[in-house]
């Protein structure tokens, strides 16, 4: 009987570990879809009449809307002990608004639909991350690293497709976004095979109690990550910085080269995601996150004062490495510091606080850009380095 129970438990563990790869493949398809849009989005906004403040507004709203939903959806997921239904709804919502974005012809439509598209991210992320943490509880860094690697590999393919569509097929921005929307609907297929961890507990957690039960260490880390988020403004400013600096006469190449640099960023992001996740399992999340925050600050300083045609390649590569060091490990650290019964609530709280700071971060970046692009990146550098020092010493 004992042997049979052990065998059944091993089979259940294997089934749950498959979730990480199924959700990883879902993220691969979704990011292939999203990243066909992401590198062209700032150029799409400017092509329909938007400026730096419009781009800052879009960048901030996208994170704000998605993250503000995460704590509520995370709580609902913990309350009903269901994850998968929220994940499915989230990916479906994103695909619908991508379709509407592809039909948009004005900067206002681009702002509205690209922002609402991130509602899907707000709905799916906390429950999805909770499934991952429950599927590989002993190797969280590796689990989130795998998911992030799939995610970023899809981003590489998606942005490459966007580049090829512009370079060889002469597709316009709207056509590319519509193709991306179709790919987005394919994310629903692998989700069918995801298995939730069964729970027999009678969860009587309330929203107020769930937040109250977050540990002091967790609350402190969320505060520090919020300060860091103020430095981590939208990626769109990095693309605009490259495009502005190059000042290429050929209109097509002025679009192609920034997309190529964005692909380079994603290649390094994907390549280093799993190694940084494994490293955090060995030496601790805090050490890796401190390195990541400081590296991001150095990269921002490089974009402010050390930019040239040669350094652009290095800077975008380092930009990808810095993201690989903290993107997945922040979620793993939140999971470390929270108990299983409020894990999705904790992840949702983290994302919501980050969302509240992401909107002013990109708006400040957009305002400073009108003064000087160097000011934008200097601001990001200073706050990122302060965040790293706070994490190291507090």
N, C-alpha and C positions, 0 to 999 in steps of 0.2 A: 504493500500500500504506500509506504514512504517513498519507495523507488518510483512508483507510478506518479505520485504527486510531484516529485522532483523533475520527472520527465515532462509532465504537463507544464510546470513552471518554466522550464527551459524553452519549451515550445512557445509559451506566451511571451517570454522575453525576446525571442527571435522575431516573433510577429510584431511586437512593439518596436523593435529596432528597425524593422522595415519601414515604419512610419517616417523615419528621418529621411530615407531615400525617396519615398513617395512624395513627401512634402518638399524635399529638395528638387525633385523633377517638376513639381507644380510651380515652385519658385523659378525654376529654369525657364519654363514656358511664359510665366507672367513677366519675368524680367526681359525675356526676348521681346515681348510685346511692348513693355514700358520703355525699354532702352532704345527702341526704334524711334520713340518720341522724344526722350530726354535730351539728347544732344542737339536736336533741331528746335526744341521748344523756345529757347531764348531768341533764336533767329526768326522763328515763326511769329512770335509776339511782336518783334520789331517790324516784320514785314507787313503786319496788319495795323501798324500805327502806334504800338506801345513803346515806352522808353525805359530808362533804368529804374524809375520808381515803380512802373508797372511790373517789371521783372522781379523787383524786390517784393512787391505785393504778392505775386504768384508764388514765388519761392517760399515766402512766409506762410501764406494761407494753406498751401499744400501740406506742410508739416503741421500747422496749427489744427486744421480740420481733422486730419487723420489721428493725430496724437490725443486731441481732446476727447475723442470717442473711446480711446483704448481703455481708460480706467473704468468707464461704465460697462463696456462690453466685457472686459476682464472680470468685473464683479459679477455680471450676469452669468458668465461661463462658470465661475466658481459656485455660484448660487444653485444653478440647475444641474451642475456636474456634467455639462455637455460642452464639447469643444467643436466637433466637426461641423455642425450645422452653421455656426458662426463663420467658420473658415470658408465654407461653400458660398454663403451669402456675400462675404467680403470680396471674393474673386469675381463673382457675378456682377456686383455693383461697379467695380472698376472697369470691367469690360464694356458695360453699357455707357458709361460716361466717356470712355475713349472713343466710342462710336460717335457720340454727340460732338466731341471735340473735333473729330475729323470732318464734320459737316459745318464747323464754325467758319465764319468769314470776317470776324471783327476781333479787335484786341479785347473787348469786353466779354465776348463769347469765349475767347481763349482763357481769360482769367477765371470765368465762372466754371466752365466745364473741366479745365485742368485741375482746378482746386477741388471740385466735387468728386473728381475721379479718385482722390485720395481718401474719400469716405470709406472705400472698400478696404484700404490698408488699415484704417482705424478699426474696422469691424473684425478683420481676420487675424491681425498680428498677435495680440495677446493670447487668444485661444490656441493659435498655431504654435507659438513658442512654448505654451504650457504643455502641449502634446509632445513636443520635442524633449522638453525637460523631464517629462514622465516616461519617455521611451528610452532615454539613455541617462539615468540619474547619476551613475558613477563616473561618467565621462562627458560632463556638460560642455566643456570647452570644445572637445572634438565634435560633439553633436551639433552645436551651433556653428562650428567651423565648416562642417560638411554642408549644412544648409546655406551658409553664406557663400561657399565656393560654388554650389549649384546656381545660386542666385546671381552671382557675378559672372559665371560662365555664360548664362543666358543673356546677361547685359552685354558681354563682348560680342556674341553672335547678333544680338538685336541691333547694336550700334553699327556693326559691320554691314549688316543688311541695309540699314539706312544710308550708309556711305555708298554702297554699290548702287542702290536705287537712284541716288542723285547723280553719281558719276557716270553710270553706263545706261540707265534706262530713262533718265531725264524726268523722273517722277517729281511732282511738286510736294510741298509739305502736307497738304490735305490728303493726297493719295497714300502717302506713307503712313499717316496716322490711321486711316481706314483699314489698311492691311494689318496694322498692329492690333486694332480692335478685334479683328477676326481671330488672330492668334490668341488673344486674351481669353476668348470663350473656350479654347481647347484646354485651359487649366482645370476645368471641371472634371475631365476624364480621370486623371490619376487619383483625385480626391475620393472617388468611389471606393477605392481599395484601402483607404486609411482606416485603421481600427483604433477605437478609443479604449483607454484603460477603464475597465469596469470599476465602479465605485458603489459600495453598499452603505457608505456613511450617510447619516442623516444630517446634511449640512444646514445649520440654522444661522449661518453667518449673515450679518446685516452689513450694509455698505459702510456705515459709520464705524462699526466694530472692526471691519476688515482693514480700514485705513489706520485705525487706532493701534492695531496689533502689529503694524510694521515696526521692525526693530530700530533702535536709535542709530545703529551703524548704517542701516538701509536708508533711513531718512537723510542722514548726512551725505551719503554718496549721491542720492538724488539731487540734493542741493548743489553739490560740486559739479555734477553732470549738467545741471541747468546753467551754471556759470560758463561751462565749456560750450554749451549749445549757443550761447550768445556770440561766441567766436566762430561757430560752425555754420556760417551763412550759406545760402544756396550755391550749389555747384555751378549754376548758370553764370555767376560772376567770374568764375575761372575760365569758362569758355569765352565769355565776352572779353576778358583780359587778353587771351591769346589772339582772338580775332582783331581786336583793336591794335595790338602791338604789331601784328604782321602787316596790316594795312596793304593787303594784296589788291592789285588792280583788277585781276581776274575775279569776277563775282563768284563763279563756281568754286574756285580754289579757296576763296575766303570762307566758304562754307565747309569744304572738304577737309582742309587741314585741321581746324578745331575739332571736327568729328573724329579725325584720325588720332589726335592727341587724347580725346576722351576715351577712345578704344584702348589706347596705351594705358591710361589710368585704370581701366577695368581689368586689363590683363594682369597688372601687378596686384590689384585688389584681390582677384580670384586666386592668384598664385600663392599669396601669403596668408590667406584667410585660415586655412587648416593648420599650417605651421604655428601661427600665433595662437590658435585655439589650443593646440597640444602643448605649446610652451606655457600657456596660462594654467593648464592642468598640473604642470610640473613645478613651476616657480611661483604661482599665485596670480590671481587676476589683477590685484592692485599694482604689482610691479609692471605688468605688461601694459595696463591702462595708463600708468604714469608715463611710460616711454612713448605711448601713442599720442597722448595729449601734447607732450613736449615736442615730438616730431612734427605734429600738425602745426604747432606754433612756428617752428623753423621753416616749414614749407610756405606758410603764409608770408613770412618775412621775405622769403625768396621771391615770391610773386610781387612783392612790393618794390624791392630794390635791386634784385639780381636777375632780372628777366632779360633774355636775349634769345635769338633763334636756336642757339645751341642749348642753353639752359632750360628752354621750354620742355624739351624731352625729359630731362632729368627731373624737373619740378613736377610734371604730371605723373611720372613714375613714383616719386616719393609721396605724392598726394594719394596715390592708390595704396602704397604700403602703410601710410599712416591710418587710413580708413580700415584696412585689414586688421590693424592692431587693436582698434577699439570698438568697431561696429558690433561684432558678435560677442566680444568679451564683456561689454557692458551688460548685455542680456544675461550672460552666464553668471556674472557677479550678482545681479539682481536675484537670480534663481538661488544662488548660494546663500544669500542673506534672508530668504523668505521660506516659510514653511509651505508644504505642498497644498494645504487647504486654502491658502490665500495667494498662491503663486501668480495666477493670472491677474488678480487684483493688484499685486505688487508690480508686475510687469506693466499693467495698464496705468498705474499711478506714475511710474517712471516715464512712460511715453507721453502722458498728459502734461506733466511738468515740463518735459522737453518741448512739447508742442506750444505751451504758453510762452516759452522763451524764443522759439524759432521764428515767430512772426516779427517781434521787434528786432531780432538779429538781422533778418534780411531787409527789413525796412531801414534800419540804421545803415546797413551796407549800401543800399540804394541811394540814400541821402548823401553819404560820404563820397560815393562814386561821382556825384555831380560836382563835388569840390575837387576831388582827385582820386583816381583809382588806387594810388599808393596809400591814401588814408584808409581806404576800405580794408586792405590787407594788413596794414600796420595794426589797426584796431583788432582784427582777428588774431594776429600773432600775440599781442600782449595778453589778451584774455585767455588764450589757450595755454600759454606758459604759466600764468597765474593759477589756472585750474590744475595743471600738473603738479605745481608746488603744493597746493592745498591738499591734493590727494596723497602726496608723498609724506607730508608732515603732520596732517591732522588724523 
